[in-house]
Amino acid sequence: MTVFEYPEAKQVIVSGDIHGDFKGVVFKLCVQYGLKDTLLIVAGDCGFGFEKPGYYETIYNQVAGRLRKANNWVVFLRGNHDDPAYFAEERVSYKRWRCIPTTPSSGRAATTSCALAALPVLIATSARKRMHAGGKGGLCRQLSGGLTRRRCSCRQK
């Protein structure tokens, strides 16, 4: 099992379905909501595979300063609308921005609904965790439109 460690992360946010809005997500995470020391896990439908390969490096170079200054990280899990090669081959792998590899031996794609179960990795932090499974009004649906700190309407109170 591969372990990806983020010992400086004080909180974890799990979301998904950003569909290529990489710069927007980093802006909302680091600037609009001013989150610091945060690990954002994008659990599927990230948007990899729809642009030329050099595009993702360019985007990373544009957002790396914000991530570094806020001490934030973004990791991506493959969804059913992402190109598997970006994850299996770890084409996107930087200190603060990486695709988590899926296991080819699992025989199935890591989609949003099974991404965490299909991962052959452990993401370790010392953080308090904010988990969200999605749904209407949830963080997964609102991430592209705006990270939210309030309780999601789909979450039990």
Rosetta silent file (secondary structure, phi, psi, omega in degrees, C-alpha in Angstrom):
SEQUENCE: MTVFEYPEAKQVIVSGDIHGDFKGVVFKLCVQYGLKDTLLIVAGDCGFGFEKPGYYETIYNQVAGRLRKANNWVVFLRGNHDDPAYFAEERVSYKRWRCIPTTPSSGRAATTSCALAALPVLIATSARKRMHAGGKGGLCRQLSGGLTRRRCSCRQK
SCORE:     score description
SCORE:     0.000 S_00000001
   1 L     0.000  134.688  176.255    0.000    0.000    0.000 S_00000001
   2 E   -88.053  137.447  178.227    1.252    3.450   -0.892 S_00000001
   3 E  -115.909  125.697  173.602    0.925    6.123    1.782 S_00000001
   4 E  -105.579  117.937 -175.218    0.656    9.799    0.883 S_00000001
   5 E  -105.261  138.012  176.104    1.341   11.867    3.971 S_00000001
   6 E  -133.501   68.193 -173.068    0.217   15.417    4.630 S_00000001
   7 L   -65.559  -20.481 -179.663    1.291   15.904    8.270 S_00000001
   8 L   -85.366  -10.542 -179.329    0.895   19.700    8.140 S_00000001
   9 L   -70.367  125.485  179.708   -2.769   19.494    7.078 S_00000001
  10 L   -98.345  -14.469  174.715   -4.995   20.593    9.938 S_00000001
  11 E  -149.196  154.809 -180.000   -8.247   19.889    8.114 S_00000001
  12 E  -126.045  132.815  174.441   -9.414   17.734    5.234 S_00000001
  13 E  -118.749  129.887  176.832  -12.221   18.540    2.815 S_00000001
  14 E  -111.615  127.444 -178.393  -13.526   15.836    0.488 S_00000001
  15 E  -146.254 -166.433  178.203  -15.449   16.965   -2.558 S_00000001
  16 L  -175.077 -177.341  174.802  -15.782   16.172   -6.241 S_00000001
  17 L    58.801   50.030  176.327  -17.203   17.063   -9.621 S_00000001
  18 L   -88.998  -16.032  172.954  -15.104   20.132  -10.359 S_00000001
  19 L    46.599   48.245  173.338  -15.073   19.258  -14.087 S_00000001
  20 L    88.792    1.859 -179.133  -11.869   21.124  -14.929 S_00000001
  21 L   -86.054   57.591 -175.235  -12.381   24.235  -12.799 S_00000001
  22 H   -62.996  -49.592 -178.553   -8.899   23.864  -11.278 S_00000001
  23 H   -65.936  -38.223  179.331   -8.078   27.563  -10.946 S_00000001
  24 H   -64.016  -40.972  179.568  -11.530   28.344   -9.572 S_00000001
  25 H   -65.482  -43.476  179.389  -11.270   25.695   -6.880 S_00000001
  26 H   -65.753  -40.033  177.419   -7.846   26.907   -5.758 S_00000001
  27 H   -59.635  -47.853 -178.697   -9.091   30.510   -5.709 S_00000001
  28 H   -64.819  -41.512 -179.547  -12.065   29.569   -3.547 S_00000001
  29 H   -64.725  -49.795 -170.610   -9.954   27.390   -1.242 S_00000001
  30 H   -92.049  -31.623 -172.450   -7.057   29.815   -0.744 S_00000001
  31 H  -109.283  -61.840 -174.436   -8.492   33.285   -1.346 S_00000001
  32 H   -58.218  -45.377 -179.792  -12.271   33.495   -1.158 S_00000001
  33 L  -103.452   -3.881  173.980  -12.547   31.384    2.011 S_00000001
  34 L    57.451   32.046 -179.926   -8.975   31.893    3.190 S_00000001
  35 L   -73.247  138.728  179.579   -8.491   28.271    4.210 S_00000001
  36 L  -128.504  155.248  177.684   -4.990   27.400    5.359 S_00000001
  37 L    53.645   44.395 -173.806   -3.278   24.112    6.188 S_00000001
  38 E  -121.274  136.618  171.612   -6.018   22.256    4.304 S_00000001
  39 E  -102.643  118.591  175.180   -5.971   19.096    2.205 S_00000001
  40 E  -101.009  121.767  175.315   -8.695   19.098   -0.451 S_00000001
  41 E  -104.443  115.594  177.882   -9.478   15.660   -1.867 S_00000001
  42 E   -93.471  107.009 -171.641  -11.371   15.900   -5.154 S_00000001
  43 E   -93.647   69.818  172.231  -13.140   12.542   -5.340 S_00000001
  44 L   102.919  155.201 -178.956  -13.837   12.103   -9.018 S_00000001
  45 L    51.852   52.459 -178.268  -14.796   13.967  -12.159 S_00000001
  46 L   -76.116  -40.036 -178.877  -11.810   16.280  -11.822 S_00000001
  47 L   116.605   18.548  179.548  -11.491   17.078  -15.510 S_00000001
  48 L   -84.536  133.276  176.033   -8.300   15.282  -16.545 S_00000001
  49 L   109.886   -0.677 -178.393   -8.007   14.168  -20.140 S_00000001
  50 L  -101.187   -7.016 -179.148   -9.950   16.875  -21.943 S_00000001
  51 L  -123.479  169.397  174.933   -6.983   19.150  -22.641 S_00000001
  52 L   -64.782  148.255 -175.584   -3.508   18.720  -24.123 S_00000001
  53 H   -52.077  -39.963 -179.087   -1.062   17.207  -21.598 S_00000001
  54 H   -65.939  -19.207 -178.959    0.941   20.439  -21.105 S_00000001
  55 H   -58.125  -43.094 -174.769   -2.221   22.275  -20.059 S_00000001
  56 H   -69.943  -33.392  175.411   -2.275   20.718  -16.575 S_00000001
  57 H   -68.087  -40.107  177.773    1.328   21.682  -15.858 S_00000001
  58 H   -61.362  -45.554  179.035    0.543   25.252  -16.939 S_00000001
  59 H   -61.935  -44.995  179.054   -2.464   25.379  -14.614 S_00000001
  60 H   -58.471  -45.639 -179.830   -0.400   24.006  -11.739 S_00000001
  61 H   -60.862  -30.348  178.708    2.295   26.620  -12.305 S_00000001
  62 H   -75.529  -28.706 -176.151   -0.400   29.313  -12.172 S_00000001
  63 H  -105.977  -10.006 -174.801   -1.876   28.118   -8.843 S_00000001
  64 H   -57.923  -39.063 -179.937    1.225   26.742   -7.073 S_00000001
  65 H   -62.694  -42.391  177.855    2.034   30.051   -5.399 S_00000001
  66 H   -64.404  -44.030  179.329   -1.425   30.317   -3.827 S_00000001
  67 H   -61.820  -44.192 -179.012   -1.287   26.718   -2.611 S_00000001
  68 H   -64.739  -47.024 -178.095    2.189   27.226   -1.155 S_00000001
  69 H   -61.461  -39.035 -179.823    1.342   30.544    0.527 S_00000001
  70 H   -88.235   -3.969 -177.417   -1.784   29.086    2.173 S_00000001
  71 L    56.776   48.405  179.694   -0.024   25.772    2.906 S_00000001
  72 L  -113.436  159.570  177.727   -2.788   23.847    1.082 S_00000001
  73 E  -135.761  150.592  174.207   -2.748   20.673   -1.024 S_00000001
  74 E  -129.080  125.873  173.540   -5.134   19.244   -3.627 S_00000001
  75 E  -119.805  145.290 -174.231   -5.256   15.548   -4.465 S_00000001
  76 E  -116.797  132.260  172.748   -7.408   14.107   -7.204 S_00000001
  77 E  -107.062  143.234 -175.277   -9.132   10.717   -7.323 S_00000001
  78 L   -71.326  135.145  173.364  -10.270    9.398  -10.681 S_00000001
  79 L  -110.792  177.529 -176.558  -13.927    9.611  -11.610 S_00000001
  80 L   -70.822  -11.318  176.438  -15.787    8.046  -14.492 S_00000001
  81 L  -105.914   13.749  178.314  -15.257   11.172  -16.628 S_00000001
  82 L  -106.786  147.722  177.696  -11.481   11.335  -16.083 S_00000001
  83 L   -71.613  119.095 -177.662   -8.839    9.787  -18.344 S_00000001
  84 L   -57.677  -28.411 -176.927   -7.444    6.749  -16.443 S_00000001
  85 H   -62.249  -33.050 -179.352   -3.937    7.334  -17.840 S_00000001
  86 H   -65.621  -24.550 -178.084   -3.516   10.516  -15.769 S_00000001
  87 H   -97.563  -45.880 -179.586   -3.966    8.443  -12.614 S_00000001
  88 H   -63.867  -37.830 -177.581   -2.364    5.102  -13.516 S_00000001
  89 L   -96.570    1.630 -178.470    0.736    6.806  -14.899 S_00000001
  90 L    48.058   51.127 -179.706    0.773    9.622  -12.308 S_00000001
  91 L   -67.062  -26.056  178.344    1.083   12.229  -15.051 S_00000001
  92 L  -114.791  106.111 -175.064    0.166   14.966  -12.594 S_00000001
  93 E  -150.844   94.135  177.664    2.391   14.691   -9.537 S_00000001
  94 E  -124.736  168.699 -177.200    3.605   17.776   -7.686 S_00000001
  95 L   -58.225  -41.653 -174.708    4.151   18.437   -3.980 S_00000001
  96 L  -110.628   12.467 -170.499    0.848   20.294   -3.532 S_00000001
  97 E  -161.459  106.783 -177.139   -1.142   18.929   -6.502 S_00000001
  98 E  -152.249  152.344  170.482   -1.320   15.301   -7.560 S_00000001
  99 E   -89.276  128.401  178.695   -3.430   12.552   -9.046 S_00000001
 100 L   -83.347  126.627 -175.737   -3.608    9.578   -6.699 S_00000001
 101 L   -66.637  142.379  172.807   -2.910    6.383   -8.664 S_00000001
 102 L   -96.223  159.350 -178.393   -5.623    3.780   -9.035 S_00000001
 103 L   -90.815  123.752  178.550   -4.791    0.130   -9.011 S_00000001
 104 H   -68.052  -21.502 -177.741   -4.997   -1.625  -12.379 S_00000001
 105 H   -77.023  -10.893 -178.255   -5.511   -4.952  -10.603 S_00000001
 106 H   -71.177  -21.748  178.182   -8.859   -3.882   -9.143 S_00000001
 107 L    75.901    4.222  178.493  -10.482   -4.466  -12.519 S_00000001
 108 L  -144.732  156.513  179.617  -12.754   -1.464  -12.163 S_00000001
 109 L   -78.013  149.341  174.680  -12.519    2.260  -12.450 S_00000001
 110 L   -86.255   95.052  177.996  -12.488    4.381   -9.353 S_00000001
 111 L   -88.347  173.297 -178.397  -15.643    6.386   -9.868 S_00000001
 112 L   -55.283  -40.408 -175.631  -16.898    9.004   -7.459 S_00000001
 113 L   -73.469  -23.986 -178.830  -19.111    6.473   -5.692 S_00000001
 114 L  -124.983   13.133 -173.793  -16.357    3.895   -5.177 S_00000001
 115 H   -59.186  -46.207 -177.297  -13.191    5.976   -5.455 S_00000001
 116 H   -66.968  -38.207 -179.436  -12.162    5.734   -1.828 S_00000001
 117 H   -70.231  -28.861 -175.860  -12.820    1.981   -1.644 S_00000001
 118 H   -86.750   -7.748 -175.689  -10.865    1.281   -4.843 S_00000001
 119 L   -75.279  134.121  175.403   -7.743    3.174   -3.811 S_00000001
 120 L   -92.215   31.404 -174.096   -4.627    1.149   -3.032 S_00000001
 121 E  -135.603  165.391  172.816   -3.357    4.061   -0.940 S_00000001
 122 E  -125.691  131.864  175.581   -3.775    5.704    2.397 S_00000001
 123 E  -103.036  112.965 -174.519   -3.848    9.471    2.759 S_00000001
 124 E  -106.088  130.521  174.464   -2.501   10.267    6.211 S_00000001
 125 E  -140.362  170.899  172.560   -2.931   13.566    8.019 S_00000001
 126 L  -106.017   19.944 -170.086   -3.132   14.752   11.595 S_00000001
 127 L   -87.332  159.702  163.902   -6.170   16.829   10.646 S_00000001
 128 E   -77.133  148.788 -172.150   -9.738   16.974   11.774 S_00000001
 129 E  -109.467  141.627  171.333  -11.787   15.699    8.877 S_00000001
 130 E  -117.562  105.421 -178.615  -14.692   17.176    6.982 S_00000001
 131 L  -105.022  147.769  178.667  -16.235   14.405    4.939 S_00000001
 132 L  -149.248  134.734 -177.036  -19.079   14.839    2.522 S_00000001
 133 L   -96.088   -5.810  177.438  -20.813   12.320    0.317 S_00000001
 134 L   102.346 -161.555 -178.746  -22.429   14.764   -2.075 S_00000001
 135 L   107.199  168.349 -179.744  -26.020   15.302   -3.030 S_00000001
 136 L   -59.188  132.678  179.006  -28.068   18.340   -3.910 S_00000001
 137 L    79.625   -5.453 -177.210  -26.815   21.402   -2.127 S_00000001
 138 L   -79.406  169.750 -179.947  -23.762   19.527   -0.901 S_00000001
 139 H   -58.173  -37.235  179.759  -20.164   20.598   -1.101 S_00000001
 140 H   -58.958  -41.295 -179.209  -19.636   18.261   -4.058 S_00000001
 141 H   -76.276  -28.835 -172.261  -22.266   20.117   -6.047 S_00000001
 142 H   -96.915   -6.720 -174.141  -21.191   23.560   -4.854 S_00000001
 143 L   -59.905  -44.860  179.535  -17.417   23.325   -5.138 S_00000001
 144 L   -65.641  -34.246 -179.305  -17.261   24.653   -8.689 S_00000001
 145 L   -87.842  -15.387  179.552  -19.706   27.394   -7.780 S_00000001
 146 L   153.544  118.026  173.419  -18.183   28.140   -4.396 S_00000001
 147 L   -56.982  141.038 -178.629  -16.679   26.236   -1.524 S_00000001
 148 L  -125.461  142.427  176.287  -19.033   26.480    1.395 S_00000001
 149 L   -97.281  -15.382 -177.877  -18.411   26.330    5.124 S_00000001
 150 L   -77.580  162.919 -178.958  -22.049   25.988    6.083 S_00000001
 151 L   -65.320  138.734  179.859  -23.707   22.657    6.632 S_00000001
 152 L   -73.656  149.420 -179.231  -24.928   21.005    3.446 S_00000001
 153 L   -69.326  -20.000 -179.288  -28.655   20.580    2.961 S_00000001
 154 L   -88.103   -7.622 -177.598  -28.192   16.866    2.302 S_00000001
 155 L   -85.291  138.889  175.852  -26.410   16.242    5.609 S_00000001
 156 L   -65.489  137.296  179.276  -28.352   14.978    8.601 S_00000001
 157 L   -92.590    0.000    0.000  -28.494   17.579   11.379 S_00000001
